[in-house]
Amino acid sequence: MPEVARNFAFASALLMMASFAIWAHWLRGPLLQRLDGQIASNAKPAAVAMKLLLAALAVSAAAAVLAIGGWIFP
C-alpha cells in the first residue's frame, strides 16, 4: 500500500505543477480585445487550472488515505 500511496502522491504533485504552470502562463498571457474596444481576460485557462488543482486535491486525499491505511495495516 505505501508504494501505491507514493505513486498517487507523485501524480498529485504532477497535477499541481501543471495547474500552476497553466495559471502562471495565463497571468502573463495576452488579454482578449472585445469588439467595442474593451479588454477582457480569457477565463478558459483559469478554469482548466482550477479543475487540475481539484484533481490534485482528490488524488492527494486518496494517497493520504492509503498511507494511513498502510500504517494501520502493515
Contacts in CASP RR format, 6 or more apart in sequence:
PFRMAT RR
TARGET T0000
AUTHOR 0000-0000-0000
METHOD contacts of the structure
MODEL  1
MPEVARNFAFASALLMMASFAIWAHWLRGPLLQRLDGQIASNAKPAAVAM
KLLLAALAVSAAAAVLAIGGWIFP
1 66 0 8 1.000
1 67 0 8 1.000
1 69 0 8 1.000
1 70 0 8 1.000
1 73 0 8 1.000
2 66 0 8 1.000
2 67 0 8 1.000
2 70 0 8 1.000
4 66 0 8 1.000
5 63 0 8 1.000
5 64 0 8 1.000
5 66 0 8 1.000
5 67 0 8 1.000
5 70 0 8 1.000
6 63 0 8 1.000
8 59 0 8 1.000
8 60 0 8 1.000
8 62 0 8 1.000
8 63 0 8 1.000
8 66 0 8 1.000
9 60 0 8 1.000
9 63 0 8 1.000
9 67 0 8 1.000
11 59 0 8 1.000
12 56 0 8 1.000
12 57 0 8 1.000
12 59 0 8 1.000
12 60 0 8 1.000
12 63 0 8 1.000
13 56 0 8 1.000
15 52 0 8 1.000
15 53 0 8 1.000
15 55 0 8 1.000
15 56 0 8 1.000
15 59 0 8 1.000
16 52 0 8 1.000
16 53 0 8 1.000
16 56 0 8 1.000
18 52 0 8 1.000
19 49 0 8 1.000
19 50 0 8 1.000
19 52 0 8 1.000
19 53 0 8 1.000
19 56 0 8 1.000
20 49 0 8 1.000
22 45 0 8 1.000
22 48 0 8 1.000
22 49 0 8 1.000
22 52 0 8 1.000
23 45 0 8 1.000
23 46 0 8 1.000
23 49 0 8 1.000
25 45 0 8 1.000
26 42 0 8 1.000
26 45 0 8 1.000
26 46 0 8 1.000
26 49 0 8 1.000
31 39 0 8 1.000
31 40 0 8 1.000
31 41 0 8 1.000
31 42 0 8 1.000
32 39 0 8 1.000
32 40 0 8 1.000
32 41 0 8 1.000
32 42 0 8 1.000
33 39 0 8 1.000
33 40 0 8 1.000
34 40 0 8 1.000
END
